[in-house]
Structures are given as C-alpha cells and as structure tokens.
Amino acid sequence: MNCIVFQNQTFVPVGVSTGLVQLDGEQLIRVVKPEENVEPDVPTYARLVDSDFHNGTIEVDVRSRLMHWADIDCRGFIGIVFRASEENDRFESFYVRPRNGRSCTEPQRRIHTMQYFSYPGYTFAYFRERGIADYEAKADIDLDEWVHIKAEIDEASARFYVDDMETPALVVDEMFGGADAHGAVGLYVDNGTEGNFKNLRVNYAD
C-alpha cells in the first residue's frame, strides 16, 4: 500500500486514491473515493500513520469539489475520521456537505450541511430512517472554498466547529464508539468528492 507524505505527516489510503496536487499556487493532499464504490459512510479516508487519538482536538482546512461523475446526490462530502481501529472496521467521523450550504435553494437539504456518524452501525442512513436529527446541523459554507473544521473530543462527548465559530455548530454528548475508544485520525471523503486538505493539526490530550 502506497504511503504519501504531506506537511511532514505520512498518510496511508484506505479505500481511496491520494496524491499531491497544486491548487491556487499551493501544494495540497488530494483524496478521492473511487467512482465504482457508491456505498456511503464506509472506510474511505487517508489514514494518518502512527496516530493513536483518544482525547484532544483535531483541526484541518478542507476544500471540496465535485468529480465529473458526481450526480445530484453527491454533496461534496468531506471531513475527518478519528479513533479508527487498526483494521479500519470501526471509527468516528464528522464531515460537511458544502453543496447543502450557502448556495443550496432547498431548505430541507440546508439543515443537513454537517454530519456526525459512527462506523459501522450508526451511519446517516440509520439516523434518517429513524427520524433522528440530533447528529446534523446547518453551516454557511459552499463548494470550492476553504472550510476550517475543528473537533474537540473528550471521552464520549464531541464538539464540532466550522470556520471561526466561537460556539460549536454541532454537539454530540454520547458518541456511539464510547468513551474509551481510541485510534487513528484520517482525512475523509465520500461519493463524488474531490477532497483537498491542508494544515492538519492533532493535539493529543492523553
């Protein structure tokens, strides 16, 4: 499996392709999920090598574009994975859907601009099928612009911020992975997304 080094960090692709690209004169790491894999909320991320995260903060700048094969259901899904198991069969995730943000004209979609989920059992489909709205929220973002994501993780609770918000955009009091889970950090994308990332910063509190 090919590793890629970016900003002094090493990443291993998990169900994605990765590469270094130039965009607006700066080098970025690019992460893309294969077109043929259309199952949502599965292990598709660039895994940060030698990261074992339990509590602390994760910050990264993300810029989402749509691939040429993206359809109307592809919303530019981009975000982070944390506490990922060695086998990549368990992780927590927070991502945004920029296509549901500022330029979206559908009110129902706009309330689904950001999402927390826990793999494998608690995906967005699990929440939607049961009418659970506690793990989504709105955000004033858009495609093809830089968005700053910040996650504060403490035991089973999580607070997620977008851009320069002083109060969290989304709060999760009881993550489904539990208080004791730990594992790798990753750069996450889903269907139809060209994910560009920079400035990943991980602060390990323990």
Secondary structure as a PSIPRED ss2 file (coil, helix, strand):
# PSIPRED VFORMAT (PSIPRED V4.0)

   1 M C   1.000  0.000  0.000
   2 N C   1.000  0.000  0.000
   3 C C   1.000  0.000  0.000
   4 I E   0.000  0.000  1.000
   5 V E   0.000  0.000  1.000
   6 F E   0.000  0.000  1.000
   7 Q C   1.000  0.000  0.000
   8 N C   1.000  0.000  0.000
   9 Q E   0.000  0.000  1.000
  10 T E   0.000  0.000  1.000
  11 F E   0.000  0.000  1.000
  12 V E   0.000  0.000  1.000
  13 P E   0.000  0.000  1.000
  14 V E   0.000  0.000  1.000
  15 G C   1.000  0.000  0.000
  16 V C   1.000  0.000  0.000
  17 S E   0.000  0.000  1.000
  18 T E   0.000  0.000  1.000
  19 G E   0.000  0.000  1.000
  20 L E   0.000  0.000  1.000
  21 V E   0.000  0.000  1.000
  22 Q E   0.000  0.000  1.000
  23 L E   0.000  0.000  1.000
  24 D C   1.000  0.000  0.000
  25 G C   1.000  0.000  0.000
  26 E E   0.000  0.000  1.000
  27 Q E   0.000  0.000  1.000
  28 L E   0.000  0.000  1.000
  29 I E   0.000  0.000  1.000
  30 R E   0.000  0.000  1.000
  31 V E   0.000  0.000  1.000
  32 V E   0.000  0.000  1.000
  33 K C   1.000  0.000  0.000
  34 P C   1.000  0.000  0.000
  35 E C   1.000  0.000  0.000
  36 E C   1.000  0.000  0.000
  37 N C   1.000  0.000  0.000
  38 V C   1.000  0.000  0.000
  39 E C   1.000  0.000  0.000
  40 P C   1.000  0.000  0.000
  41 D C   1.000  0.000  0.000
  42 V C   1.000  0.000  0.000
  43 P C   1.000  0.000  0.000
  44 T C   1.000  0.000  0.000
  45 Y E   0.000  0.000  1.000
  46 A E   0.000  0.000  1.000
  47 R E   0.000  0.000  1.000
  48 L E   0.000  0.000  1.000
  49 V C   1.000  0.000  0.000
  50 D C   1.000  0.000  0.000
  51 S C   1.000  0.000  0.000
  52 D C   1.000  0.000  0.000
  53 F E   0.000  0.000  1.000
  54 H C   1.000  0.000  0.000
  55 N C   1.000  0.000  0.000
  56 G E   0.000  0.000  1.000
  57 T E   0.000  0.000  1.000
  58 I E   0.000  0.000  1.000
  59 E E   0.000  0.000  1.000
  60 V E   0.000  0.000  1.000
  61 D E   0.000  0.000  1.000
  62 V E   0.000  0.000  1.000
  63 R E   0.000  0.000  1.000
  64 S E   0.000  0.000  1.000
  65 R E   0.000  0.000  1.000
  66 L E   0.000  0.000  1.000
  67 M C   1.000  0.000  0.000
  68 H C   1.000  0.000  0.000
  69 W C   1.000  0.000  0.000
  70 A C   1.000  0.000  0.000
  71 D C   1.000  0.000  0.000
  72 I C   1.000  0.000  0.000
  73 D C   1.000  0.000  0.000
  74 C C   1.000  0.000  0.000
  75 R C   1.000  0.000  0.000
  76 G C   1.000  0.000  0.000
  77 F C   1.000  0.000  0.000
  78 I E   0.000  0.000  1.000
  79 G E   0.000  0.000  1.000
  80 I E   0.000  0.000  1.000
  81 V E   0.000  0.000  1.000
  82 F E   0.000  0.000  1.000
  83 R E   0.000  0.000  1.000
  84 A E   0.000  0.000  1.000
  85 S C   1.000  0.000  0.000
  86 E C   1.000  0.000  0.000
  87 E C   1.000  0.000  0.000
  88 N C   1.000  0.000  0.000
  89 D C   1.000  0.000  0.000
  90 R C   1.000  0.000  0.000
  91 F E   0.000  0.000  1.000
  92 E E   0.000  0.000  1.000
  93 S E   0.000  0.000  1.000
  94 F E   0.000  0.000  1.000
  95 Y E   0.000  0.000  1.000
  96 V E   0.000  0.000  1.000
  97 R C   1.000  0.000  0.000
  98 P H   0.000  1.000  0.000
  99 R H   0.000  1.000  0.000
 100 N H   0.000  1.000  0.000
 101 G C   1.000  0.000  0.000
 102 R C   1.000  0.000  0.000
 103 S C   1.000  0.000  0.000
 104 C C   1.000  0.000  0.000
 105 T C   1.000  0.000  0.000
 106 E C   1.000  0.000  0.000
 107 P H   0.000  1.000  0.000
 108 Q H   0.000  1.000  0.000
 109 R H   0.000  1.000  0.000
 110 R H   0.000  1.000  0.000
 111 I C   1.000  0.000  0.000
 112 H C   1.000  0.000  0.000
 113 T C   1.000  0.000  0.000
 114 M E   0.000  0.000  1.000
 115 Q E   0.000  0.000  1.000
 116 Y E   0.000  0.000  1.000
 117 F E   0.000  0.000  1.000
 118 S E   0.000  0.000  1.000
 119 Y E   0.000  0.000  1.000
 120 P C   1.000  0.000  0.000
 121 G C   1.000  0.000  0.000
 122 Y E   0.000  0.000  1.000
 123 T C   1.000  0.000  0.000
 124 F H   0.000  1.000  0.000
 125 A H   0.000  1.000  0.000
 126 Y H   0.000  1.000  0.000
 127 F H   0.000  1.000  0.000
 128 R H   0.000  1.000  0.000
 129 E H   0.000  1.000  0.000
 130 R C   1.000  0.000  0.000
 131 G C   1.000  0.000  0.000
 132 I C   1.000  0.000  0.000
 133 A C   1.000  0.000  0.000
 134 D C   1.000  0.000  0.000
 135 Y C   1.000  0.000  0.000
 136 E E   0.000  0.000  1.000
 137 A E   0.000  0.000  1.000
 138 K C   1.000  0.000  0.000
 139 A C   1.000  0.000  0.000
 140 D C   1.000  0.000  0.000
 141 I C   1.000  0.000  0.000
 142 D C   1.000  0.000  0.000
 143 L C   1.000  0.000  0.000
 144 D C   1.000  0.000  0.000
 145 E C   1.000  0.000  0.000
 146 W E   0.000  0.000  1.000
 147 V E   0.000  0.000  1.000
 148 H E   0.000  0.000  1.000
 149 I E   0.000  0.000  1.000
 150 K E   0.000  0.000  1.000
 151 A E   0.000  0.000  1.000
 152 E E   0.000  0.000  1.000
 153 I E   0.000  0.000  1.000
 154 D E   0.000  0.000  1.000
 155 E C   1.000  0.000  0.000
 156 A C   1.000  0.000  0.000
 157 S E   0.000  0.000  1.000
 158 A E   0.000  0.000  1.000
 159 R E   0.000  0.000  1.000
 160 F E   0.000  0.000  1.000
 161 Y E   0.000  0.000  1.000
 162 V E   0.000  0.000  1.000
 163 D C   1.000  0.000  0.000
 164 D C   1.000  0.000  0.000
 165 M C   1.000  0.000  0.000
 166 E C   1.000  0.000  0.000
 167 T C   1.000  0.000  0.000
 168 P C   1.000  0.000  0.000
 169 A C   1.000  0.000  0.000
 170 L E   0.000  0.000  1.000
 171 V E   0.000  0.000  1.000
 172 V E   0.000  0.000  1.000
 173 D C   1.000  0.000  0.000
 174 E C   1.000  0.000  0.000
 175 M C   1.000  0.000  0.000
 176 F C   1.000  0.000  0.000
 177 G C   1.000  0.000  0.000
 178 G C   1.000  0.000  0.000
 179 A C   1.000  0.000  0.000
 180 D C   1.000  0.000  0.000
 181 A C   1.000  0.000  0.000
 182 H C   1.000  0.000  0.000
 183 G E   0.000  0.000  1.000
 184 A E   0.000  0.000  1.000
 185 V E   0.000  0.000  1.000
 186 G E   0.000  0.000  1.000
 187 L E   0.000  0.000  1.000
 188 Y E   0.000  0.000  1.000
 189 V E   0.000  0.000  1.000
 190 D C   1.000  0.000  0.000
 191 N C   1.000  0.000  0.000
 192 G C   1.000  0.000  0.000
 193 T E   0.000  0.000  1.000
 194 E E   0.000  0.000  1.000
 195 G E   0.000  0.000  1.000
 196 N E   0.000  0.000  1.000
 197 F E   0.000  0.000  1.000
 198 K E   0.000  0.000  1.000
 199 N E   0.000  0.000  1.000
 200 L E   0.000  0.000  1.000
 201 R E   0.000  0.000  1.000
 202 V E   0.000  0.000  1.000
 203 N E   0.000  0.000  1.000
 204 Y E   0.000  0.000  1.000
 205 A C   1.000  0.000  0.000
 206 D C   1.000  0.000  0.000
